[in-house]
């Protein structure tokens, strides 16, 4: 009888581990949830130190401006 209880206990633990793993996978594949997490991280990063974000925005603006100037000149 002890063997049966041991086996049942092992099965129950394995089921619980599987359920936890499936929940973790579901969280990772939940795109809206992951986007929300990424947004909160980005906001927190900006609030901690905005200068890297502003520098990145400046680089993007210069790049877009350069592309536009090149496009206008090539016409």
Gaussian input, Z-matrix of N, CA and C with variables (Angstrom, degrees):
# hf/3-21g

backbone

0 1
 N
 C     1     B1
 C     2     B2     1     A1
 N     3     B3     2     A2     1     D1
 C     4     B4     3     A3     2     D2
 C     5     B5     4     A4     3     D3
 N     6     B6     5     A5     4     D4
 C     7     B7     6     A6     5     D5
 C     8     B8     7     A7     6     D6
 N     9     B9     8     A8     7     D7
 C    10    B10     9     A9     8     D8
 C    11    B11    10    A10     9     D9
 N    12    B12    11    A11    10    D10
 C    13    B13    12    A12    11    D11
 C    14    B14    13    A13    12    D12
 N    15    B15    14    A14    13    D13
 C    16    B16    15    A15    14    D14
 C    17    B17    16    A16    15    D15
 N    18    B18    17    A17    16    D16
 C    19    B19    18    A18    17    D17
 C    20    B20    19    A19    18    D18
 N    21    B21    20    A20    19    D19
 C    22    B22    21    A21    20    D20
 C    23    B23    22    A22    21    D21
 N    24    B24    23    A23    22    D22
 C    25    B25    24    A24    23    D23
 C    26    B26    25    A25    24    D24
 N    27    B27    26    A26    25    D25
 C    28    B28    27    A27    26    D26
 C    29    B29    28    A28    27    D27
 N    30    B30    29    A29    28    D28
 C    31    B31    30    A30    29    D29
 C    32    B32    31    A31    30    D30
 N    33    B33    32    A32    31    D31
 C    34    B34    33    A33    32    D32
 C    35    B35    34    A34    33    D33
 N    36    B36    35    A35    34    D34
 C    37    B37    36    A36    35    D35
 C    38    B38    37    A37    36    D36
 N    39    B39    38    A38    37    D37
 C    40    B40    39    A39    38    D38
 C    41    B41    40    A40    39    D39
 N    42    B42    41    A41    40    D40
 C    43    B43    42    A42    41    D41
 C    44    B44    43    A43    42    D42
 N    45    B45    44    A44    43    D43
 C    46    B46    45    A45    44    D44
 C    47    B47    46    A46    45    D45
 N    48    B48    47    A47    46    D46
 C    49    B49    48    A48    47    D47
 C    50    B50    49    A49    48    D48
 N    51    B51    50    A50    49    D49
 C    52    B52    51    A51    50    D50
 C    53    B53    52    A52    51    D51
 N    54    B54    53    A53    52    D52
 C    55    B55    54    A54    53    D53
 C    56    B56    55    A55    54    D54
 N    57    B57    56    A56    55    D55
 C    58    B58    57    A57    56    D56
 C    59    B59    58    A58    57    D57
 N    60    B60    59    A59    58    D58
 C    61    B61    60    A60    59    D59
 C    62    B62    61    A61    60    D60
 N    63    B63    62    A62    61    D61
 C    64    B64    63    A63    62    D62
 C    65    B65    64    A64    63    D63
 N    66    B66    65    A65    64    D64
 C    67    B67    66    A66    65    D65
 C    68    B68    67    A67    66    D66
 N    69    B69    68    A68    67    D67
 C    70    B70    69    A69    68    D68
 C    71    B71    70    A70    69    D69
 N    72    B72    71    A71    70    D70
 C    73    B73    72    A72    71    D71
 C    74    B74    73    A73    72    D72
 N    75    B75    74    A74    73    D73
 C    76    B76    75    A75    74    D74
 C    77    B77    76    A76    75    D75
 N    78    B78    77    A77    76    D76
 C    79    B79    78    A78    77    D77
 C    80    B80    79    A79    78    D78
 N    81    B81    80    A80    79    D79
 C    82    B82    81    A81    80    D80
 C    83    B83    82    A82    81    D81
 N    84    B84    83    A83    82    D82
 C    85    B85    84    A84    83    D83
 C    86    B86    85    A85    84    D84
 N    87    B87    86    A86    85    D85
 C    88    B88    87    A87    86    D86
 C    89    B89    88    A88    87    D87
 N    90    B90    89    A89    88    D88
 C    91    B91    90    A90    89    D89
 C    92    B92    91    A91    90    D90
 N    93    B93    92    A92    91    D91
 C    94    B94    93    A93    92    D92
 C    95    B95    94    A94    93    D93
 N    96    B96    95    A95    94    D94
 C    97    B97    96    A96    95    D95
 C    98    B98    97    A97    96    D96
 N    99    B99    98    A98    97    D97
 C   100   B100    99    A99    98    D98
 C   101   B101   100   A100    99    D99
 N   102   B102   101   A101   100   D100
 C   103   B103   102   A102   101   D101
 C   104   B104   103   A103   102   D102
 N   105   B105   104   A104   103   D103
 C   106   B106   105   A105   104   D104
 C   107   B107   106   A106   105   D105
 N   108   B108   107   A107   106   D106
 C   109   B109   108   A108   107   D107
 C   110   B110   109   A109   108   D108
 N   111   B111   110   A110   109   D109
 C   112   B112   111   A111   110   D110
 C   113   B113   112   A112   111   D111
 N   114   B114   113   A113   112   D112
 C   115   B115   114   A114   113   D113
 C   116   B116   115   A115   114   D114
 N   117   B117   116   A116   115   D115
 C   118   B118   117   A117   116   D116
 C   119   B119   118   A118   117   D117
 N   120   B120   119   A119   118   D118
 C   121   B121   120   A120   119   D119
 C   122   B122   121   A121   120   D120
 N   123   B123   122   A122   121   D121
 C   124   B124   123   A123   122   D122
 C   125   B125   124   A124   123   D123
 N   126   B126   125   A125   124   D124
 C   127   B127   126   A126   125   D125
 C   128   B128   127   A127   126   D126
 N   129   B129   128   A128   127   D127
 C   130   B130   129   A129   128   D128
 C   131   B131   130   A130   129   D129
 N   132   B132   131   A131   130   D130
 C   133   B133   132   A132   131   D131
 C   134   B134   133   A133   132   D132
 N   135   B135   134   A134   133   D133
 C   136   B136   135   A135   134   D134
 C   137   B137   136   A136   135   D135
 N   138   B138   137   A137   136   D136
 C   139   B139   138   A138   137   D137
 C   140   B140   139   A139   138   D138
 N   141   B141   140   A140   139   D139
 C   142   B142   141   A141   140   D140
 C   143   B143   142   A142   141   D141
 N   144   B144   143   A143   142   D142
 C   145   B145   144   A144   143   D143
 C   146   B146   145   A145   144   D144
 N   147   B147   146   A146   145   D145
 C   148   B148   147   A147   146   D146
 C   149   B149   148   A148   147   D147
 N   150   B150   149   A149   148   D148
 C   151   B151   150   A150   149   D149
 C   152   B152   151   A151   150   D150
 N   153   B153   152   A152   151   D151
 C   154   B154   153   A153   152   D152
 C   155   B155   154   A154   153   D153
 N   156   B156   155   A155   154   D154
 C   157   B157   156   A156   155   D155
 C   158   B158   157   A157   156   D156
 N   159   B159   158   A158   157   D157
 C   160   B160   159   A159   158   D158
 C   161   B161   160   A160   159   D159
 N   162   B162   161   A161   160   D160
 C   163   B163   162   A162   161   D161
 C   164   B164   163   A163   162   D162
 N   165   B165   164   A164   163   D163
 C   166   B166   165   A165   164   D164
 C   167   B167   166   A166   165   D165
 N   168   B168   167   A167   166   D166
 C   169   B169   168   A168   167   D167
 C   170   B170   169   A169   168   D168
 N   171   B171   170   A170   169   D169
 C   172   B172   171   A171   170   D170
 C   173   B173   172   A172   171   D171
 N   174   B174   173   A173   172   D172
 C   175   B175   174   A174   173   D173
 C   176   B176   175   A175   174   D174
 N   177   B177   176   A176   175   D175
 C   178   B178   177   A177   176   D176
 C   179   B179   178   A178   177   D177
 N   180   B180   179   A179   178   D178
 C   181   B181   180   A180   179   D179
 C   182   B182   181   A181   180   D180
 N   183   B183   182   A182   181   D181
 C   184   B184   183   A183   182   D182
 C   185   B185   184   A184   183   D183
 N   186   B186   185   A185   184   D184
 C   187   B187   186   A186   185   D185
 C   188   B188   187   A187   186   D186
 N   189   B189   188   A188   187   D187
 C   190   B190   189   A189   188   D188
 C   191   B191   190   A190   189   D189
 N   192   B192   191   A191   190   D190
 C   193   B193   192   A192   191   D191
 C   194   B194   193   A193   192   D192
 N   195   B195   194   A194   193   D193
 C   196   B196   195   A195   194   D194
 C   197   B197   196   A196   195   D195
 N   198   B198   197   A197   196   D196
 C   199   B199   198   A198   197   D197
 C   200   B200   199   A199   198   D198
 N   201   B201   200   A200   199   D199
 C   202   B202   201   A201   200   D200
 C   203   B203   202   A202   201   D201
 N   204   B204   203   A203   202   D202
 C   205   B205   204   A204   203   D203
 C   206   B206   205   A205   204   D204
 N   207   B207   206   A206   205   D205
 C   208   B208   207   A207   206   D206
 C   209   B209   208   A208   207   D207
 N   210   B210   209   A209   208   D208
 C   211   B211   210   A210   209   D209
 C   212   B212   211   A211   210   D210
 N   213   B213   212   A212   211   D211
 C   214   B214   213   A213   212   D212
 C   215   B215   214   A214   213   D213
 N   216   B216   215   A215   214   D214
 C   217   B217   216   A216   215   D215
 C   218   B218   217   A217   216   D216
 N   219   B219   218   A218   217   D217
 C   220   B220   219   A219   218   D218
 C   221   B221   220   A220   219   D219
 N   222   B222   221   A221   220   D220
 C   223   B223   222   A222   221   D221
 C   224   B224   223   A223   222   D222

   B1=1.4425
   B2=1.5275
   B3=1.3171
   B4=1.4535
   B5=1.5290
   B6=1.3454
   B7=1.4610
   B8=1.5256
   B9=1.3074
   B10=1.4651
   B11=1.5243
   B12=1.3271
   B13=1.4652
   B14=1.5270
   B15=1.3375
   B16=1.4634
   B17=1.5267
   B18=1.3114
   B19=1.4652
   B20=1.5245
   B21=1.3268
   B22=1.4667
   B23=1.5259
   B24=1.3203
   B25=1.4652
   B26=1.5208
   B27=1.3392
   B28=1.4642
   B29=1.5333
   B30=1.3161
   B31=1.4689
   B32=1.5285
   B33=1.3170
   B34=1.4659
   B35=1.5300
   B36=1.3439
   B37=1.4673
   B38=1.5243
   B39=1.3284
   B40=1.4600
   B41=1.5225
   B42=1.3211
   B43=1.4727
   B44=1.5261
   B45=1.3123
   B46=1.4679
   B47=1.5321
   B48=1.3321
   B49=1.4614
   B50=1.5265
   B51=1.3212
   B52=1.4594
   B53=1.5257
   B54=1.3170
   B55=1.4660
   B56=1.5290
   B57=1.3284
   B58=1.4660
   B59=1.5260
   B60=1.3214
   B61=1.4635
   B62=1.5224
   B63=1.3257
   B64=1.4649
   B65=1.5253
   B66=1.3232
   B67=1.4678
   B68=1.5297
   B69=1.3372
   B70=1.4631
   B71=1.5251
   B72=1.3297
   B73=1.4662
   B74=1.5223
   B75=1.3214
   B76=1.4651
   B77=1.5259
   B78=1.3376
   B79=1.4602
   B80=1.5257
   B81=1.3313
   B82=1.4657
   B83=1.5193
   B84=1.3170
   B85=1.4603
   B86=1.5281
   B87=1.3163
   B88=1.4605
   B89=1.5360
   B90=1.3338
   B91=1.4631
   B92=1.5304
   B93=1.3253
   B94=1.4705
   B95=1.5360
   B96=1.3049
   B97=1.4662
   B98=1.5293
   B99=1.3409
   B100=1.4576
   B101=1.5320
   B102=1.3381
   B103=1.4646
   B104=1.5268
   B105=1.3232
   B106=1.4613
   B107=1.5182
   B108=1.3214
   B109=1.4676
   B110=1.5225
   B111=1.3396
   B112=1.4649
   B113=1.5258
   B114=1.3219
   B115=1.4616
   B116=1.5175
   B117=1.3231
   B118=1.4696
   B119=1.5263
   B120=1.3313
   B121=1.4719
   B122=1.5269
   B123=1.3306
   B124=1.4638
   B125=1.5272
   B126=1.3220
   B127=1.4653
   B128=1.5272
   B129=1.3226
   B130=1.4649
   B131=1.5264
   B132=1.3291
   B133=1.4610
   B134=1.5241
   B135=1.3230
   B136=1.4662
   B137=1.5276
   B138=1.3235
   B139=1.4650
   B140=1.5252
   B141=1.3403
   B142=1.4639
   B143=1.5260
   B144=1.3440
   B145=1.4643
   B146=1.5185
   B147=1.3249
   B148=1.4602
   B149=1.5244
   B150=1.3312
   B151=1.4605
   B152=1.5263
   B153=1.3131
   B154=1.4782
   B155=1.5273
   B156=1.3180
   B157=1.4656
   B158=1.5227
   B159=1.3211
   B160=1.4600
   B161=1.5231
   B162=1.3236
   B163=1.4654
   B164=1.5248
   B165=1.3134
   B166=1.4665
   B167=1.5127
   B168=1.3248
   B169=1.4696
   B170=1.5223
   B171=1.3260
   B172=1.4630
   B173=1.5155
   B174=1.3249
   B175=1.4663
   B176=1.5209
   B177=1.3198
   B178=1.4716
   B179=1.5268
   B180=1.3255
   B181=1.4646
   B182=1.5238
   B183=1.3309
   B184=1.4654
   B185=1.5241
   B186=1.3184
   B187=1.4649
   B188=1.5237
   B189=1.3119
   B190=1.4717
   B191=1.5261
   B192=1.3191
   B193=1.4666
   B194=1.5183
   B195=1.3252
   B196=1.4623
   B197=1.5151
   B198=1.3101
   B199=1.4697
   B200=1.5241
   B201=1.3277
   B202=1.4661
   B203=1.5253
   B204=1.3236
   B205=1.4660
   B206=1.5218
   B207=1.3197
   B208=1.4654
   B209=1.5229
   B210=1.3189
   B211=1.4650
   B212=1.5256
   B213=1.3275
   B214=1.4662
   B215=1.5276
   B216=1.3184
   B217=1.4662
   B218=1.5233
   B219=1.3150
   B220=1.4694
   B221=1.5249
   B222=1.3069
   B223=1.4765
   B224=1.4664
   A1=110.96
   A2=116.88
   A3=121.61
   A4=110.92
   A5=116.11
   A6=119.90
   A7=110.73
   A8=116.65
   A9=120.62
   A10=110.61
   A11=116.64
   A12=120.56
   A13=111.08
   A14=116.46
   A15=120.58
   A16=110.74
   A17=115.86
   A18=120.37
   A19=110.38
   A20=116.69
   A21=120.01
   A22=110.70
   A23=116.86
   A24=120.66
   A25=111.29
   A26=115.85
   A27=120.53
   A28=110.51
   A29=116.38
   A30=121.09
   A31=110.03
   A32=117.09
   A33=120.86
   A34=111.22
   A35=116.67
   A36=120.12
   A37=110.98
   A38=116.27
   A39=120.39
   A40=110.94
   A41=116.82
   A42=120.42
   A43=110.76
   A44=116.30
   A45=120.04
   A46=110.52
   A47=116.93
   A48=120.78
   A49=110.79
   A50=116.89
   A51=121.21
   A52=110.57
   A53=116.81
   A54=120.49
   A55=110.53
   A56=116.64
   A57=120.17
   A58=110.63
   A59=116.90
   A60=120.91
   A61=111.10
   A62=116.80
   A63=120.19
   A64=111.29
   A65=117.43
   A66=120.66
   A67=111.06
   A68=116.76
   A69=120.47
   A70=110.84
   A71=116.52
   A72=120.41
   A73=110.22
   A74=116.47
   A75=120.50
   A76=110.78
   A77=117.36
   A78=120.77
   A79=111.18
   A80=116.82
   A81=120.62
   A82=111.84
   A83=117.82
   A84=121.75
   A85=113.01
   A86=117.28
   A87=121.94
   A88=108.05
   A89=115.98
   A90=121.40
   A91=112.41
   A92=120.29
   A93=118.29
   A94=112.74
   A95=116.59
   A96=119.74
   A97=110.42
   A98=116.85
   A99=120.77
   A100=111.15
   A101=117.42
   A102=120.36
   A103=110.77
   A104=116.38
   A105=119.90
   A106=111.78
   A107=116.24
   A108=120.89
   A109=110.05
   A110=116.66
   A111=120.70
   A112=110.63
   A113=116.76
   A114=120.32
   A115=112.37
   A116=116.21
   A117=119.82
   A118=110.75
   A119=116.87
   A120=119.84
   A121=110.75
   A122=116.48
   A123=120.02
   A124=110.46
   A125=116.61
   A126=120.53
   A127=110.43
   A128=116.62
   A129=120.38
   A130=110.49
   A131=116.54
   A132=120.84
   A133=110.47
   A134=117.16
   A135=121.42
   A136=110.74
   A137=116.57
   A138=119.94
   A139=111.75
   A140=117.08
   A141=120.53
   A142=111.05
   A143=116.24
   A144=120.77
   A145=108.34
   A146=115.87
   A147=119.04
   A148=113.68
   A149=119.20
   A150=120.52
   A151=113.92
   A152=120.89
   A153=118.40
   A154=112.17
   A155=116.66
   A156=120.33
   A157=110.54
   A158=116.71
   A159=120.12
   A160=110.94
   A161=117.17
   A162=120.38
   A163=110.34
   A164=116.92
   A165=120.69
   A166=111.65
   A167=116.78
   A168=120.53
   A169=110.17
   A170=117.11
   A171=120.78
   A172=111.95
   A173=116.62
   A174=120.85
   A175=110.25
   A176=116.80
   A177=120.32
   A178=109.97
   A179=117.54
   A180=121.00
   A181=110.92
   A182=117.41
   A183=120.50
   A184=111.60
   A185=116.67
   A186=120.42
   A187=110.78
   A188=116.58
   A189=120.16
   A190=109.93
   A191=116.54
   A192=120.00
   A193=111.84
   A194=117.06
   A195=121.02
   A196=112.21
   A197=116.63
   A198=120.68
   A199=110.08
   A200=117.15
   A201=120.49
   A202=111.55
   A203=117.39
   A204=120.69
   A205=110.07
   A206=117.46
   A207=120.91
   A208=111.11
   A209=117.22
   A210=120.50
   A211=111.07
   A212=117.12
   A213=120.88
   A214=110.22
   A215=117.65
   A216=121.51
   A217=112.31
   A218=117.13
   A219=119.96
   A220=112.58
   A221=118.33
   A222=121.15
   A223=111.23
   D1=-33.70
   D2=179.32
   D3=-62.63
   D4=-38.88
   D5=178.95
   D6=-62.11
   D7=-40.67
   D8=179.58
   D9=-63.82
   D10=-41.77
   D11=178.31
   D12=-65.92
   D13=-40.05
   D14=177.72
   D15=-62.72
   D16=-44.60
   D17=179.77
   D18=-63.80
   D19=-44.74
   D20=179.68
   D21=-62.95
   D22=-39.93
   D23=177.33
   D24=-62.54
   D25=-42.09
   D26=178.17
   D27=-63.33
   D28=-42.49
   D29=178.73
   D30=-62.08
   D31=-43.81
   D32=-179.64
   D33=-63.26
   D34=-42.97
   D35=178.44
   D36=-64.66
   D37=-41.46
   D38=179.41
   D39=-63.72
   D40=-41.00
   D41=177.60
   D42=-62.80
   D43=-42.02
   D44=179.89
   D45=-64.34
   D46=-41.80
   D47=177.81
   D48=-64.02
   D49=-41.95
   D50=178.76
   D51=-63.35
   D52=-42.66
   D53=178.95
   D54=-62.23
   D55=-42.27
   D56=178.90
   D57=-64.26
   D58=-42.06
   D59=178.97
   D60=-63.45
   D61=-43.65
   D62=178.88
   D63=-64.25
   D64=-36.92
   D65=176.91
   D66=-64.58
   D67=-40.17
   D68=177.88
   D69=-64.68
   D70=-42.64
   D71=178.25
   D72=-62.82
   D73=-42.80
   D74=179.13
   D75=-60.54
   D76=-41.12
   D77=178.17
   D78=-63.72
   D79=-41.66
   D80=-179.30
   D81=-66.30
   D82=-32.74
   D83=-177.11
   D84=-91.12
   D85=-1.89
   D86=179.59
   D87=-83.21
   D88=93.92
   D89=-173.33
   D90=-60.08
   D91=-48.20
   D92=179.22
   D93=-58.29
   D94=-39.43
   D95=179.17
   D96=-65.74
   D97=-43.65
   D98=179.96
   D99=-65.03
   D100=-37.74
   D101=176.85
   D102=-64.91
   D103=-38.45
   D104=176.88
   D105=-63.30
   D106=-42.51
   D107=178.34
   D108=-63.29
   D109=-45.42
   D110=179.67
   D111=-62.67
   D112=-39.33
   D113=178.09
   D114=-63.35
   D115=-42.26
   D116=178.21
   D117=-64.96
   D118=-39.69
   D119=178.31
   D120=-64.77
   D121=-43.16
   D122=179.93
   D123=-63.50
   D124=-43.13
   D125=179.69
   D126=-62.82
   D127=-43.51
   D128=179.16
   D129=-63.91
   D130=-39.87
   D131=178.42
   D132=-63.45
   D133=-43.93
   D134=178.55
   D135=-63.34
   D136=-41.51
   D137=-179.24
   D138=-67.61
   D139=-31.76
   D140=177.87
   D141=-69.78
   D142=-47.30
   D143=-177.16
   D144=-153.90
   D145=105.48
   D146=-174.48
   D147=-83.35
   D148=-14.72
   D149=-174.35
   D150=-62.97
   D151=-41.78
   D152=176.18
   D153=-61.43
   D154=-35.65
   D155=178.59
   D156=-67.91
   D157=-41.95
   D158=178.86
   D159=-67.00
   D160=-38.60
   D161=176.86
   D162=-63.27
   D163=-42.85
   D164=177.60
   D165=-62.08
   D166=-41.26
   D167=178.11
   D168=-64.65
   D169=-37.42
   D170=177.17
   D171=-64.23
   D172=-42.27
   D173=177.93
   D174=-62.35
   D175=-43.63
   D176=178.48
   D177=-62.33
   D178=-43.92
   D179=-179.74
   D180=-62.36
   D181=-43.78
   D182=178.42
   D183=-64.46
   D184=-39.49
   D185=179.26
   D186=-64.70
   D187=-47.71
   D188=178.99
   D189=-62.80
   D190=-42.52
   D191=177.66
   D192=-60.81
   D193=-42.92
   D194=177.99
   D195=-62.65
   D196=-40.85
   D197=178.23
   D198=-64.58
   D199=-42.37
   D200=179.03
   D201=-64.61
   D202=-42.56
   D203=178.03
   D204=-62.19
   D205=-44.75
   D206=178.99
   D207=-62.72
   D208=-38.48
   D209=179.79
   D210=-67.58
   D211=-39.98
   D212=-179.92
   D213=-68.45
   D214=-41.00
   D215=-179.72
   D216=-67.05
   D217=-30.15
   D218=-176.74
   D219=-78.44
   D220=-7.10
   D221=-179.50
   D222=-82.95

